[in-house]
Amino acid sequence: QKEVEQDPGPLSVPEGAIVSLNCTYSNSAFQYFMWYRQYSRKGPELLMYTYSSGNKEDGRFTAQVDKSSKYISLFIRDSQPSDSATYLCAIGWGYQKVTFGTGTKLQVIP
Amino acid sequence: DAGITQSPRYKITETGRQVTLMCHQTWSHSYMFWYRQDLGHGLRLIYYSAAADITDKGEVPDGYVVSRSKTENFPLTLESATRSQTSVYFCASSESGWNYEQYFGPGTRLTVT
């Protein structure tokens, strides 16, 4: 079993839909949680990070962490075609100790 | 150009050849990193550097060599390339060293034949 599991998709939604992207993890020592967006043929860019259980909001993006279930989510409200990308979760447990998910490919159809 | 750049963007080489991938950043960040990204594995850390002349191994360092004589440059060398090193390589930098503050370069797509 991988330490971080992420559905590879692809996930295809109509413009304006609410998107839910998810990762599960197995190591209860994981301490901080990140979501990256990666456009095709580009490097990842950090969207959000959080240390605690609960929700963190930034514009149309909400990161949710449930440590008891070892489950993290990224919600995108009012999705736009420009949100079409691969989304990577990443979970850390110390300095330079990070495990990345394999990414979920999202396509938002106009 | 400001930011982090990688060269070449695409490279095809043969098994056994030495290859060097370049990374340059203009922010004067202390920390620099090399990752590889493969289908089914996600991003994996190869090496990182906390400052000039200070480097340390990541998760998958075997077959790679790094150096950092100047703060702004962090080359990655494959001393004798193997097919298993076919991958997309990303360089990143950060001021603090923490992963949540990293900025990634555009990547180098390397194919070893």
Interface residues (C-beta under 8 A of the other chain):
Chain A: V4 Q6 Y32 M34 R41 K42 G43 P44 E45 L46 Y49 L88 A90 G92 Y95 Q96 V98 T99 F100 G101 T102 G103
Chain B: L39 G40 H41 G42 L43 R44 L45 Y48 D56 G58 F90 A92 G97 W98 N99 Y100 E101 Q102 Y103 F104 G105 P106 G107
